[in-house]
Amino acid sequence: MNADDEVIARIGERRVTAAEVRVSRETAAANPRWLQGRSVEVACAAAEQEKFRQIVINELLERICALESCGPSDEETEPFRSAILKNDAQLRGLVDAGLQVSRAAARVYRGEAIEKVYEEAIKPQGRTLDDFRREVAMYRSLEVVERHLQKDHLLLARQQFERSARRSAIRALLRQRIEAAARAKNQSVEDAAGDYLNAMAARIGVDIIDSRFRMPSGREVFL
C-alpha cells in the first residue's frame, strides 16, 4: 500500500488518509521562514497535527448535527456568514489574488524565463525568487497548473465560506445544548462538552489509528 493511502483514522464510514494531512518535508526544508527555527520534522508534525485536528472537528460537527437533527436554518447561519459573501467584487479580488502565483507558474511552464515572470508578477508581492521557484516546482507540469486554473475558484471560495458559516452555526447550536446539560448536572461547560463528545464519538464510531495523532477535546470541538 502506498504510504499516502494509509488510513490514519475512521470517523463513521469516513476514512482519513495520510495524504490528507501530509506536509512535504522537502518543501519545508527549503523554507526557513516557515520553519521559524524549528526542525523540519517538528514543524511538519505540528502542521500535520493541526490539519488532522481540523478534519476531525469538521467531520464530528457535521455527523453530530445529523444525529441530533440540529441542521441550522438559513436564519441561524446568517450571523456567521462572512461579509465578503455579500461583496462580489471583494470576493473576486480575493480569488484573483490567490491565483496570481498559479498564473505566473503557468507562464513559466509555457516557456517564459522564470526571472522575467518573477520580476513582473511575483516580486511586487514581496516574495523572493527562491519562494517562487519552489511554488513553480510544486505544480510539476503545465498540465497540472492548467487543470488547477480551469477550476471555478469563485464558486469554490463561496462554498468554502458557506461551509465555514454552517459549521460555526452548528457549533453554536450544540454549545447551547451542552450549556443546558451543564446547568442540569451542575457541571462545568468544559466537562459537559467532554462528556457529550465521548457519547457522540461512541455513537458515530471514531477510531484514531495512527498514534501520532490525537482526538480533539470537547472544548476544541464545541467551545
C-alpha positions as CSV (number, residue, x, y, z in Angstrom):
1,M,0.0,0.0,0.0
2,N,1.2,3.5,-0.8
3,A,2.0,5.4,2.4
4,D,-0.3,8.2,1.3
5,D,-3.2,5.7,1.1
6,E,-2.7,4.6,4.7
7,V,-5.8,5.1,6.8
8,I,-4.9,7.1,10.0
9,A,-8.4,7.5,11.4
10,R,-12.0,6.4,10.9
11,I,-15.0,8.6,11.7
12,G,-18.1,6.6,11.0
13,E,-17.7,5.5,7.4
14,R,-15.2,8.3,6.7
15,R,-11.6,7.2,6.2
16,V,-9.0,9.9,6.8
17,T,-5.8,9.1,4.9
18,A,-2.2,10.1,5.4
19,A,-2.3,12.0,2.2
20,E,-4.9,14.4,3.5
21,V,-2.6,15.7,6.3
22,R,0.9,15.1,4.8
23,V,3.2,18.1,4.7
24,S,6.2,18.0,2.3
25,R,9.5,17.7,4.2
26,E,11.3,18.8,1.1
27,T,9.3,22.0,0.7
28,A,9.6,22.7,4.4
29,A,13.3,22.3,4.4
30,A,13.6,24.8,1.6
31,N,11.5,27.4,3.5
32,P,13.4,28.5,6.7
33,R,10.9,31.4,7.3
34,W,8.1,28.8,7.7
35,L,10.2,26.6,10.0
36,Q,10.7,29.6,12.4
37,G,13.7,28.0,14.0
38,R,12.1,24.6,14.4
39,S,13.5,21.4,12.9
40,V,11.8,20.2,9.7
41,E,10.3,17.2,11.4
42,V,8.9,19.2,14.4
43,A,7.4,21.8,12.2
44,C,5.9,19.4,9.8
45,A,4.5,17.2,12.6
46,A,2.8,20.2,14.2
47,A,1.3,21.3,10.8
48,E,0.0,17.7,10.2
49,Q,-1.5,17.6,13.6
50,E,-3.4,20.8,13.0
51,K,-4.6,19.6,9.6
52,F,-5.8,16.4,11.2
53,R,-7.5,18.3,14.1
54,Q,-9.5,20.4,11.7
55,I,-10.6,17.4,9.6
56,V,-11.8,15.6,12.6
57,I,-13.6,18.6,14.1
58,N,-15.4,19.3,10.9
59,E,-16.4,15.7,10.4
60,L,-17.6,15.4,14.0
61,L,-19.7,18.6,13.8
62,E,-21.5,17.5,10.7
63,R,-22.1,14.0,11.9
64,I,-23.2,15.0,15.4
65,C,-25.6,17.6,13.8
66,A,-27.1,14.8,11.7
67,L,-27.6,12.6,14.7
68,E,-29.1,15.3,16.7
69,S,-31.2,16.7,13.8
70,C,-29.9,20.2,14.5
71,G,-29.2,21.3,11.0
72,P,-29.0,25.1,11.2
73,S,-31.6,27.2,9.3
74,D,-30.6,29.9,6.9
75,E,-31.6,32.4,9.6
76,E,-29.4,30.7,12.2
77,T,-26.5,30.6,9.7
78,E,-26.7,34.2,8.6
79,P,-24.9,35.8,11.6
80,F,-21.8,33.6,10.9
81,R,-21.6,34.4,7.1
82,S,-18.6,36.5,6.1
83,A,-19.4,39.9,4.8
84,I,-17.3,39.1,1.8
85,L,-20.1,36.8,0.5
86,K,-22.2,40.0,0.1
87,N,-19.5,41.8,-1.8
88,D,-18.9,40.1,-5.1
89,A,-16.1,42.5,-6.2
90,Q,-14.2,41.9,-3.0
91,L,-14.6,38.1,-3.3
92,R,-13.4,38.2,-6.9
93,G,-10.4,40.3,-5.9
94,L,-9.5,37.8,-3.1
95,V,-9.8,34.9,-5.6
96,D,-7.7,36.7,-8.2
97,A,-5.0,37.4,-5.7
98,G,-4.9,33.8,-4.7
99,L,-4.4,32.7,-8.3
100,Q,-1.5,35.1,-9.1
101,V,1.2,32.6,-8.4
102,S,-0.6,29.8,-10.3
103,R,-1.0,32.1,-13.4
104,A,2.7,33.1,-13.1
105,A,3.7,29.4,-12.8
106,A,1.7,28.7,-16.0
107,R,3.7,31.3,-17.8
108,V,7.0,29.7,-16.7
109,Y,5.8,26.2,-17.8
110,R,4.8,27.7,-21.2
111,G,8.5,28.8,-21.7
112,E,8.9,32.3,-20.3
113,A,12.0,32.9,-18.2
114,I,11.3,32.4,-14.5
115,E,13.3,35.5,-13.6
116,K,11.2,37.7,-16.0
117,V,7.9,36.3,-14.7
118,Y,9.1,36.8,-11.1
119,E,10.0,40.5,-11.7
120,E,6.7,41.2,-13.4
121,A,4.2,39.3,-11.3
122,I,5.6,38.0,-8.1
123,K,8.3,40.4,-6.8
124,P,5.7,43.2,-6.1
125,Q,4.0,40.8,-3.6
126,G,7.2,40.7,-1.5
127,R,8.1,37.1,-2.2
128,T,11.6,36.0,-3.1
129,L,12.7,34.3,-6.3
130,D,13.5,31.2,-4.3
131,D,10.0,31.2,-2.9
132,F,8.6,31.4,-6.5
133,R,10.9,28.6,-7.7
134,R,9.6,26.3,-5.0
135,E,6.0,27.2,-5.8
136,V,6.5,26.6,-9.6
137,A,8.2,23.2,-8.9
138,M,5.2,22.1,-6.8
139,Y,3.0,22.1,-9.9
140,R,5.4,19.7,-11.7
141,S,4.0,20.4,-15.2
142,L,1.9,22.8,-17.3
143,E,-0.9,20.2,-17.4
144,V,-1.2,20.3,-13.6
145,V,-1.2,24.0,-13.3
146,E,-3.7,24.4,-16.1
147,R,-6.0,21.9,-14.5
148,H,-5.9,23.9,-11.4
149,L,-6.6,27.2,-13.2
150,Q,-9.6,25.7,-15.0
151,K,-11.5,25.1,-11.8
152,D,-14.3,27.6,-10.8
153,H,-12.4,29.2,-8.0
154,L,-15.0,31.8,-7.4
155,L,-17.6,29.1,-6.8
156,L,-15.2,27.1,-4.6
157,A,-14.5,30.2,-2.5
158,R,-18.2,30.8,-2.0
159,Q,-18.7,27.2,-1.0
160,Q,-15.8,27.4,1.5
161,F,-17.1,30.5,3.2
162,E,-20.6,28.9,3.3
163,R,-19.3,25.7,4.9
164,S,-17.4,27.7,7.5
165,A,-20.6,29.7,8.4
166,R,-22.6,26.5,8.6
167,R,-20.1,24.8,10.9
168,S,-20.0,27.9,13.1
169,A,-23.8,27.8,13.3
170,I,-23.7,24.1,14.2
171,R,-21.1,24.7,16.9
172,A,-23.3,27.5,18.4
173,L,-26.4,25.2,18.4
174,L,-24.5,22.3,20.0
175,R,-23.0,24.6,22.6
176,Q,-26.4,25.7,23.7
177,R,-27.3,22.0,24.3
178,I,-24.0,21.5,26.2
179,E,-24.6,24.6,28.4
180,A,-28.1,23.3,29.2
181,A,-26.7,19.9,30.2
182,A,-24.0,21.5,32.3
183,R,-26.6,23.5,34.2
184,A,-28.8,20.5,34.7
185,K,-25.9,18.4,36.0
186,N,-24.1,21.2,37.9
187,Q,-21.0,20.6,35.8
188,S,-18.6,23.0,34.2
189,V,-19.3,23.6,30.5
190,E,-15.9,22.2,29.6
191,D,-16.6,18.9,31.5
192,A,-20.1,18.7,29.9
193,A,-18.5,19.2,26.4
194,G,-16.1,16.4,27.1
195,D,-18.9,14.0,28.2
196,Y,-21.0,15.0,25.2
197,L,-18.1,14.4,22.8
198,N,-17.4,11.0,24.3
199,A,-21.0,10.0,24.0
200,M,-21.3,11.2,20.4
201,A,-18.0,9.7,19.3
202,A,-19.2,6.3,20.7
203,R,-22.4,6.6,18.6
204,I,-20.5,7.7,15.4
205,G,-17.6,5.3,15.8
206,V,-14.3,7.1,16.0
207,D,-11.0,5.3,15.8
208,I,-7.7,7.2,15.8
209,I,-5.4,4.5,14.2
210,D,-2.2,6.4,13.9
211,S,-0.8,7.1,17.4
212,R,1.0,10.3,16.1
213,F,-2.4,12.0,16.1
214,R,-4.9,12.7,18.9
215,M,-8.6,13.1,19.3
216,P,-9.6,16.8,19.8
217,S,-11.1,17.6,23.1
218,G,-14.7,18.7,23.8
219,R,-13.5,22.3,24.2
220,E,-11.8,22.2,20.8
221,V,-14.9,20.8,19.0
222,F,-17.7,22.7,20.7
223,L,-16.3,25.7,22.6
